[in-house]
Every structure is written in C-alpha cells, then in structure tokens.
C-alpha cells in the first residue's frame, strides 16, 4: 500500500476494548467508470466519516459517505445527477499473519487504513448497475434518434426482427408424450 493521501493509523488511536472513535475526512474522489462511461463524483455533506471500534481480535472500521454522481443516462444520454449513500465495514485483525491474505482488505496494511481507497470502494459498491434518468426511461428511438415515445418521435413501434418472424408460426408441443 502506498502511504499517501488520507490515512488512519489504528495503533496511534490506542483504543481500549469496547471503545470507539469517529473521524471525518475531507477528500475528493476521482471519476468512477461504470460500464465504460466515466461518472464525476462529488462527496457531499461533512465528508467521509470513519468509525473505528476496538473489538475482540482487532478493530472494526466503518466508512460512510454521501455523494452526488454526475453522468449520462444509460438509455437516453440525458445528464443525470444521482445521490448515492455508501456504507462499508472492514475487520482489521490484530494478528494479520494468522489470516488468509484474501480475507484482509487491500486498503489496510499494518493497521493503517487507506481512507481514500476504502471510501472509493464503498462508493463503487453502492452504485446501481446502470445510471438512469428515470426507471421508466425508454431511451432513444433506433429509427429517428429522438427520445422514444416523445412528441418528436412519431415512429411506429418496433415489431421485432423480421428474420425471426417465422418462429411465431411454429407449433411446439407442451412436453407431454404418450
């Protein structure tokens, strides 16, 4: 882990078992690429809240942030502003050598938390699979290129690919055999 950016050293906190502490970090998140489309990110509110709890065997580190995501709608390409709430927790073992490397977050090394990396991961995991202006968005008309179903689009509804039309004439049995 490169030791740059916003870091939280859990050893310096010297938390007693059962104790916790919350810190707020101000950070900028680089654009996120979703489905090959770059989306701008603006962290809102007070910033990124990081809460560290001292528990048996280590620490539980939680990251919470609110952000606005700006980018094009996946269907109609209209500009979208999407509010995203991200929340994630990671366990930081006191003895990481006893754990499988795959079970430990790549954003935590030697009890030092990379807040930038952990916040970005939480944000990416909170994103929807597609950024849409509206769930009912029909996208662009493949014939005229205008918004499908809008006043500017008077194209007839697509009936499907005519190359497959003969399949509708097929009479299939229902699977029952004598």
Beta strands, then each sheet from edge to edge (+ up, - down):
strand 1: 7-9
strand 2: 20-25
strand 3: 32-34
strand 4: 37-43
strand 5: 48-55
strand 6: 58-72
strand 7: 79-93
strand 8: 108-109
strand 9: 112-114
sheet 1: 1+ 9- 8+
sheet 2: 2+ 5- 6+ 4- 3+
sheet 3: 2+ 5- 6+ 7-
end
